[in-house]
């Protein structure tokens, strides 16, 4: 272990304190992340979480060191390396491909809203994270973390599912490739890899962070969000990305819900007096090793002063049917056509039909798992006029909002719902509501287990407080040992 091995798991507070004292520079931190990637991304354990490095990363780090020296600190993200999921536009020397060979040469002409916010905060955009191709909206049997451009992302903790589709973002943070990463979620794509890779993931309310400049799936459910090793770090990153964006009208709904500082009020005692709804139906089907971890987590919540109220998911969300998937099929076509319509002329695809045709020309390389989902979406009109779409969208929102999360919270006077891992992600996704996943422990074989807090619209700050108290009182997370996997 080198003398700088502490950087692999350091918090933003630790990093900023060291940089403030002159014991560490952003250039040194960025170089350390690059060395870590060189050692473990392709070689050794072969996590394969980082798809592309920003050629300007070291220069940006040097610039941030100059700003710190001349102007002082801009805040907690100054000089901090960040990885972005490969479906998030950056107007630099990197590509934005959603893991697809069809967009392997695509370079965005304008930063996404997310990238702009991170640059403004002084973050060093280190590179692009691998992901499930087209955010796992390509084929029915696509494994989490696989893309034709990047290959298979692996879980840093061993031979376990890495989760998807922000698998590279979560695995990279867990492996110490960067302190922070941005993921995107349509239904579980932040919560799932955060749970599987023992990191913190925040899936915000749809509307808290702009989707402008992000390769889309469904406008009713898509949202970017932070992935970090601690709740506080994820909260800091969240604050840097929020804001109203005139090009994404749903962000106007955040007015009246503004939070100046997501770190404000964090306390070890935040669970005392809280009322939490345990969605037992999702806990009941777990295997014995994971159930034991969750039983311990529920006991900890109770010991810390929370009142646990058992609720039944069938009482407030009729989400067993696949109606939510139909909504995505209808919304994907117009959304992706709009995005691809802005790509430069030399890019070989400018519509969903082009993508399907491009893939079909080399199926052995481009269609390892097929493209049944892309083809099904192409069969829709692309106009969103189908009665099935309109009806299902409204039914989903009613069952998961007014008759779902909101009913449960109001009826039982709850502060949040508690789910094992990403088991309840579909409910929050269709509602457009926030969730926070935090490490809860490990099975005897070392499989990570996460606990998820879900709430009503714009309740991120409350969920962060609950997750922080659980995290700090348990200290459950243990960094993976990549050297042992070589």
C-alpha positions as MATLAB code, in Angstrom:
seq = 'XXXXXXXXXXXXXXXXXXXXXXXXXXXXXXXXXXXXXXXXXXXXXXXXXXXXXXXXXXXXXXXXXXXXXXXXXXXXXXXXXXXXXXXXXXXXXXXXXXXXXXXXXXXXXXXXXXXXXXXXXXXXXXXXXXXXXXXXXXXXXXXXXXXXXXXXXXXXXXXXXXXXXXXXXXXXXXXXXXXXXXXXXXXXXXXXXXXXXXXXXXXXXXXXXXXXXXXXXXXXXXXXXXXXXXXXXXXXXXXXXXXXXXXXXXXXXXXXXXXXXXXXXXXXXXXXXXXXXXXXXXXXXXXXXXXXXXXXXXXXXXXXXXXXXXXXXXXXXXXXXXXXXXXXXXXXXXXXXXXXXXXXXXXXXXXXXXXXXXXXXXXXXXXXXXXXXXXXXXXXXXXXXXXXXXXXXXXXXXXXXXXXXXXXXXXXXXXXXXXXXXXXXXXXXXXXXXXXXXXXXXXXXXXXXXXXXXXXXXXXXXXXXXXXXXXXXXXXXXXXXXXXXX';
ca = [
       0.000    0.000    0.000;
       1.422    3.402   -0.963;
       1.631    6.416    1.294;
      -1.299    7.984   -0.582;
      -3.556    4.917   -0.294;
      -5.824    6.903    2.047;
      -7.022    8.795   -1.023;
      -8.822    5.693   -2.317;
     -11.546    6.091    0.298;
     -11.165    9.705    1.460;
     -14.215   11.923    1.944;
     -14.566   15.357    0.375;
     -14.042   16.893    3.792;
     -10.749   15.021    4.194;
      -9.616   15.971    0.703;
     -10.502   19.641    1.058;
      -8.833   19.818    4.459;
      -5.628   18.359    3.014;
      -5.712   20.714    0.035;
      -6.440   23.683    2.274;
      -3.365   22.885    4.350;
      -1.190   22.498    1.286;
      -0.677   18.778    1.962;
      -2.411   17.771   -1.277;
      -3.113   19.396   -4.616;
      -5.829   18.716   -7.142;
      -3.101   17.774   -9.591;
      -1.794   15.131   -7.179;
      -5.289   13.832   -6.450;
      -6.144   13.618  -10.138;
      -2.857   11.841  -10.862;
      -3.621    9.387   -8.070;
      -7.033    8.608   -9.584;
      -5.412    8.030  -12.966;
      -2.851    5.663  -11.456;
      -5.648    3.782   -9.706;
      -7.504    3.474  -13.008;
      -4.348    2.292  -14.761;
      -3.844   -0.418  -12.147;
      -7.372   -1.739  -11.821;
      -9.653   -0.653  -14.647;
      -8.258   -2.958  -17.327;
      -5.418   -4.785  -15.580;
      -5.625   -7.006  -12.517;
      -9.221   -7.156  -11.319;
     -10.327   -5.487  -14.550;
     -13.272   -3.482  -13.181;
     -13.763   -1.888  -16.627;
     -15.724    0.987  -15.143;
     -13.996    3.872  -16.935;
     -14.636    4.136  -20.643;
     -12.646    7.240  -21.502;
     -10.286    9.702  -19.792;
     -10.554   13.441  -20.316;
      -7.331   14.499  -22.086;
      -7.538   17.860  -20.303;
      -8.057   16.445  -16.795;
      -4.567   17.199  -15.492;
      -4.623   20.703  -16.954;
      -8.004   21.380  -15.353;
      -6.619   20.151  -12.019;
      -3.638   22.492  -12.352;
      -6.032   25.341  -13.120;
      -8.082   24.582  -10.013;
      -4.899   24.599   -7.921;
      -4.122   28.042   -9.309;
      -7.616   29.272   -8.470;
      -7.268   27.955   -4.919;
      -3.883   29.650   -4.524;
      -4.937   32.991   -6.027;
      -8.638   33.290   -5.152;
      -9.164   30.816   -2.302;
     -11.584   27.930   -2.237;
     -14.794   28.044   -4.277;
     -16.330   25.340   -2.172;
     -16.197   21.621   -1.446;
     -15.946   20.484   -5.079;
     -12.968   22.646   -6.040;
     -10.329   20.394   -7.558;
     -12.280   17.168   -7.004;
     -12.207   14.590   -9.844;
     -15.642   13.483  -11.066;
     -16.647   10.810  -13.566;
     -19.746   11.253  -15.738;
     -21.854    8.442  -17.109;
     -21.301    8.063  -20.838;
     -24.777    9.373  -21.707;
     -24.039   12.867  -20.323;
     -22.801   15.501  -22.783;
     -19.489   17.236  -22.254;
     -18.317   19.842  -24.769;
     -14.682   18.806  -24.642;
     -12.420   16.189  -26.205;
     -14.469   13.235  -24.958;
     -17.249   11.306  -26.651;
     -20.811   10.780  -25.455;
     -22.061    7.433  -26.714;
     -24.438    5.750  -24.223;
     -22.103    2.776  -24.652;
     -23.138    2.296  -28.271;
     -20.756    1.864  -31.191;
     -23.278    3.850  -33.217;
     -22.213    6.947  -31.254;
     -18.572    5.993  -30.690;
     -17.426    9.094  -32.619;
     -20.095   11.445  -31.310;
     -18.769   14.534  -29.544;
     -21.278   16.944  -28.026;
     -21.113   20.559  -29.115;
     -22.496   21.840  -25.814;
     -22.137   20.847  -22.162;
     -25.068   19.259  -20.402;
     -26.649   21.286  -17.594;
     -25.013   18.855  -15.157;
     -21.530   19.297  -16.597;
     -21.923   23.080  -16.552;
     -22.833   23.023  -12.861;
     -19.918   20.799  -11.938;
     -17.438   22.934  -13.861;
     -18.817   26.047  -12.176;
     -18.230   24.416   -8.798;
     -14.612   23.730   -9.712;
     -14.818   19.961  -10.216;
     -12.346   18.196  -12.481;
     -14.277   16.183  -15.048;
     -11.991   13.168  -15.136;
     -13.653   10.994  -17.738;
     -16.681    9.012  -18.842;
     -17.956    5.934  -17.019;
     -18.977    2.758  -18.806;
     -22.655    1.837  -18.596;
     -25.292   -0.597  -19.762;
     -25.753    0.231  -23.432;
     -28.548    2.706  -24.144;
     -29.110    2.747  -20.358;
     -30.365   -0.843  -20.536;
     -33.056    0.047  -23.052;
     -31.788   -2.056  -25.917;
     -32.494   -5.746  -25.334;
     -34.571   -7.848  -22.961;
     -31.631   -9.971  -21.825;
     -28.867   -7.357  -21.721;
     -26.733   -7.955  -18.595;
     -26.231   -5.005  -16.274;
     -23.060   -3.125  -17.077;
     -22.500   -4.383  -20.625;
     -22.010   -2.120  -23.622;
     -20.758   -2.936  -27.113;
     -18.384    0.019  -26.931;
     -17.005   -0.618  -23.449;
     -17.542   -4.276  -22.607;
     -18.645   -5.602  -19.234;
     -18.339   -3.596  -16.000;
     -17.453   -5.808  -13.039;
     -18.316   -5.440   -9.374;
     -15.273   -4.382   -7.294;
     -16.483   -6.629   -4.460;
     -16.274   -9.854   -6.451;
     -18.370  -12.036   -8.697;
     -21.670  -10.308   -7.943;
     -24.138   -8.438  -10.144;
     -22.820   -4.925  -10.669;
     -26.277   -3.383  -11.071;
     -27.292   -1.116  -13.881;
     -27.285    0.967  -15.881;
     -25.034    3.473  -14.047;
     -22.822    0.504  -13.248;
     -19.570    2.129  -14.293;
     -20.280    5.217  -12.192;
     -20.947    3.166   -9.047;
     -18.153    0.631   -9.577;
     -15.639    3.408  -10.246;
     -16.482    5.252   -7.034;
     -16.407    2.020   -5.033;
     -13.031    1.110   -6.520;
     -11.468    4.480   -5.748;
     -11.162    5.599   -9.368;
     -12.774    8.930   -8.437;
     -14.371   10.317   -5.288;
     -17.600   11.137   -7.135;
     -19.580   10.155  -10.207;
     -22.822   11.115  -11.900;
     -25.340    8.465  -12.873;
     -28.768    8.631  -14.478;
     -31.922    6.785  -13.578;
     -35.139    5.907  -15.345;
     -36.060    3.024  -13.049;
     -33.345    1.779  -10.706;
     -30.274    2.754  -12.690;
     -28.715    4.726   -9.813;
     -30.213    2.824   -6.893;
     -29.370   -0.623   -8.268;
     -25.605   -0.157   -8.799;
     -25.301    1.869   -5.583;
     -26.839   -1.051   -3.686;
     -24.735   -3.618   -5.560;
     -21.422   -1.746   -5.203;
     -21.813   -0.501   -1.606;
     -21.911    3.218   -2.355;
     -24.435    5.995   -1.826;
     -26.804    6.869   -4.650;
     -29.352    9.669   -4.755;
     -32.166    9.404   -7.285;
     -33.693   12.906   -7.129;
     -37.210   14.084   -7.789;
     -37.772   14.412  -11.524;
     -37.348   18.152  -11.935;
     -34.627   18.826   -9.368;
     -31.790   18.429  -11.889;
     -32.097   19.285  -15.563;
     -31.888   16.497  -18.139;
     -30.678   18.881  -20.864;
     -27.747   17.364  -22.709;
     -28.366   13.808  -21.517;
     -29.143   10.965  -23.923;
     -32.738   10.162  -22.915;
     -35.050    7.240  -22.411;
     -38.286    8.632  -20.984;
     -39.050   12.238  -20.127;
     -41.568   11.215  -17.455;
     -38.955    9.329  -15.413;
     -35.387   10.285  -16.425;
     -33.135   12.081  -13.942;
     -29.414   12.373  -13.279;
     -28.103   11.994   -9.744;
     -24.940   11.741   -7.636;
     -23.026    8.627   -6.612;
     -20.482    8.853   -3.797;
     -18.939    6.877   -0.953;
     -20.708    8.843    1.786;
     -24.084   10.506    2.186;
     -22.462   13.888    2.881;
     -20.400   13.697   -0.304;
     -23.462   12.769   -2.367;
     -25.387   15.663   -0.787;
     -22.620   18.111   -1.681;
     -22.607   16.936   -5.272;
     -26.394   17.113   -5.458;
     -26.295   20.767   -4.443;
     -23.907   21.584   -7.281;
     -26.188   20.109   -9.937;
     -29.646   21.430   -9.005;
     -31.221   24.427  -10.658;
     -33.979   25.703  -12.920;
     -33.309   25.240  -16.624;
     -35.576   26.908  -19.178;
     -34.784   24.149  -21.672;
     -36.201   21.495  -19.298;
     -39.564   22.816  -18.154;
     -40.081   20.249  -15.378;
     -37.292   21.937  -13.402;
     -39.596   24.886  -12.761;
     -41.553   22.628  -10.373;
     -38.675   22.846   -7.899;
     -39.593   26.483   -7.155;
     -40.670   26.732   -3.538;
     -38.693   23.616   -2.635;
     -35.200   25.137   -2.817;
     -32.619   23.893   -0.308;
     -29.655   26.193    0.239;
     -27.425   23.511    1.727;
     -28.162   19.784    1.730;
     -25.634   19.354    4.542;
     -27.561   21.635    6.872;
     -29.109   19.863    9.824;
     -27.378   16.520    9.322;
     -27.302   14.791   12.683;
     -26.556   11.440   14.257;
     -29.940   11.760   15.986;
     -32.074   12.334   12.874;
     -33.758    8.938   13.218;
     -35.020    9.636   16.718;
     -38.783   10.161   16.463;
     -38.901    9.319   12.753;
     -41.684    7.088   11.442;
     -40.587    4.759    8.670;
     -42.741    2.458    6.563;
     -41.180   -0.963    6.065;
     -42.503   -2.402    2.827;
     -42.523   -5.978    4.115;
     -43.627   -7.541    0.858;
     -40.258   -6.616   -0.640;
     -38.333   -7.885    2.377;
     -40.238  -11.181    2.579;
     -38.867  -12.715   -0.616;
     -35.195  -12.228    0.179;
     -32.737  -15.090    0.548;
     -31.544  -15.832    4.093;
     -28.110  -14.112    3.862;
     -29.525  -10.785    2.696;
     -32.554  -11.047    4.964;
     -30.204  -11.314    7.950;
     -28.469   -8.074    6.946;
     -31.790   -6.297    6.578;
     -33.107   -7.615    9.872;
     -30.033   -6.124   11.493;
     -30.583   -2.828    9.664;
     -34.214   -2.625   10.820;
     -33.060   -3.341   14.372;
     -30.546   -0.502   14.125;
     -33.206    1.910   12.884;
     -35.385    0.952   15.835;
     -32.503    1.282   18.306;
     -31.781    4.757   16.966;
     -35.308    5.846   17.820;
     -37.293    5.290   14.645;
     -40.780    3.812   14.771;
     -41.081    1.101   12.148;
     -44.538    0.709   10.606;
     -45.212   -2.276    8.369;
     -46.981   -1.401    5.116;
     -48.081   -3.566    2.211;
     -47.129   -2.389   -1.235;
     -50.350   -3.763   -2.732;
     -52.339   -1.340   -0.636;
     -50.908    1.757   -2.271;
     -49.321    0.906   -5.625;
     -50.747   -1.387   -8.261;
     -47.340   -1.752   -9.862;
     -47.192   -5.505  -10.466;
     -48.210   -5.087  -14.097;
     -45.729   -4.029  -16.767;
     -47.499   -0.797  -17.641;
     -44.513    1.282  -16.671;
     -42.388   -0.481  -19.289;
     -44.939    0.381  -21.964;
     -44.621    4.047  -21.090;
     -40.882    3.855  -21.663;
     -41.362    2.150  -25.023;
     -43.592    4.964  -26.218;
     -41.479    7.816  -24.849;
     -38.091    6.548  -25.994;
     -38.665    6.980  -29.719;
     -39.525   10.705  -29.804;
     -36.938   11.486  -27.133;
     -34.049    9.662  -28.800;
     -35.014   10.950  -32.243;
     -34.887   14.511  -30.913;
     -31.454   13.938  -29.392;
     -29.976   12.149  -32.399;
     -31.395   14.785  -34.703;
     -28.875   17.247  -33.257;
     -25.789   15.087  -33.828;
     -23.201   16.184  -36.350;
     -23.393   15.016  -39.986;
     -20.447   12.617  -39.727;
     -22.177   10.622  -36.972;
     -23.738    7.573  -38.684;
     -27.079    7.697  -36.831;
     -29.651   10.479  -36.618;
     -32.751    8.528  -35.588;
     -33.785    5.362  -33.792;
     -34.318    3.701  -37.168;
     -30.718    4.561  -38.058;
     -29.457    2.965  -34.835;
     -31.330   -0.271  -35.508;
     -30.038   -0.401  -39.076;
     -26.455    0.424  -37.993;
     -26.454   -2.371  -35.432;
     -27.872   -4.857  -37.936;
     -24.891   -4.377  -40.264;
     -22.517   -6.073  -37.792;
     -24.605   -8.163  -35.402;
     -21.689  -10.229  -34.085;
     -20.090   -7.108  -32.604;
     -22.982   -4.692  -32.159;
     -25.808   -7.043  -31.223;
     -24.362   -9.540  -28.766;
     -27.677   -9.491  -26.899;
     -29.934   -8.274  -29.697;
     -32.033   -5.108  -29.895;
     -35.568   -6.279  -29.210;
     -36.375   -3.247  -27.045;
     -35.126   -0.759  -29.630;
     -37.196   -2.525  -32.278;
     -40.324   -2.506  -30.105;
     -40.003    1.218  -29.498;
     -39.506    1.843  -33.208;
     -42.887    0.188  -33.841;
     -44.656    2.970  -31.919;
     -45.802    6.094  -33.745;
     -43.347    8.407  -32.027;
     -46.156   10.931  -31.540;
     -47.351    9.824  -28.068;
     -50.940    9.834  -29.306;
     -51.674    6.187  -28.558;
     -54.484    5.671  -26.058;
     -52.516    2.915  -24.348;
     -49.657    5.312  -23.624;
     -51.814    8.153  -22.327;
     -53.947    5.894  -20.153;
     -51.043    3.911  -18.728;
     -49.027    7.029  -17.909;
     -51.931    8.486  -15.976;
     -52.643    5.205  -14.193;
     -49.007    4.836  -13.180;
     -48.838    8.333  -11.751;
     -52.097    7.943   -9.853;
     -51.180    4.558   -8.388;
     -47.668    5.561   -7.387;
     -48.230    9.184   -6.341;
     -51.647   10.034   -4.863;
     -52.654    6.415   -4.220;
     -49.087    5.256   -3.702;
     -46.243    6.934   -1.847;
     -48.268    9.979   -0.784;
     -51.134    7.875    0.543;
     -48.796    5.675    2.559;
     -46.909    8.619    4.032;
     -50.077   10.507    4.925;
     -52.124    7.553    6.154;
     -49.488    6.307    8.566;
     -47.834    9.703    9.203;
     -44.545    8.443    7.834;
     -41.346   10.344    7.085;
     -40.210    7.847    4.455;
     -40.609    4.334    3.111;
     -37.801    1.796    3.532;
     -36.960   -0.782    0.863;
     -34.286   -3.462    0.578;
     -31.776   -2.434   -2.079;
     -33.502   -1.196   -5.218;
     -36.619   -3.344   -4.712;
     -38.979   -0.363   -4.709;
     -37.302    1.592   -7.483;
     -40.211    1.177   -9.905;
     -42.630    2.909   -7.552;
     -40.423    5.961   -7.063;
     -39.553    5.982  -10.768;
     -43.162    6.135  -11.964;
     -44.018    8.676   -9.289;
     -40.994   10.787  -10.156;
     -40.116   10.802   -6.453;
     -36.716   10.724   -4.715;
     -34.816    7.862   -3.097;
     -31.493    7.536   -1.302;
     -29.614    4.231   -1.150;
     -26.960    3.764    1.536;
     -24.692    0.774    2.337;
     -26.217   -1.482    5.013;
     -23.708   -4.334    5.208;
     -22.555   -7.518    3.501;
     -23.492  -11.163    3.371;
     -21.029  -13.770    4.622;
     -19.693  -14.192    1.084;
     -19.063  -10.451    0.801;
     -22.033   -9.414   -1.320;
     -22.931   -5.741   -0.696;
     -26.381   -4.925    0.624;
     -27.963   -1.463    0.509;
     -30.942    0.149    2.243;
     -33.171    2.623    0.403;
     -35.207    5.517    1.815;
     -38.000    6.812   -0.447;
     -40.184    9.877    0.026;
     -42.554   12.308   -1.634;
     -41.625   14.953   -4.195;
     -38.725   17.202   -3.200;
     -38.105   15.439    0.113;
     -34.417   14.865   -0.683;
     -33.204   16.806    2.336;
     -35.302   14.715    4.721;
     -34.146   11.460    3.115;
     -30.529   12.585    3.245;
     -30.853   13.272    6.967;
     -32.284    9.802    7.611;
     -29.680    8.072    5.453;
     -26.864   10.071    7.062;
     -27.919    9.096   10.569;
     -28.099    5.429    9.572;
     -24.733    5.584    7.819;
     -22.884    7.357   10.597;
     -24.293    5.152   13.329;
     -23.482    1.920   11.508;
     -20.318    2.704    9.538;
     -21.343   -0.311    7.479;
     -19.354    0.411    4.340;
     -16.024   -1.353    3.852;
     -13.903   -0.539    0.802;
     -13.271   -3.416   -1.619;
      -9.825   -4.998   -1.745;
      -8.924   -4.956   -5.407;
      -5.423   -6.262   -4.783;
      -6.902   -9.492   -3.407;
      -8.759  -10.043   -6.712;
      -5.663   -9.985   -8.923;
];
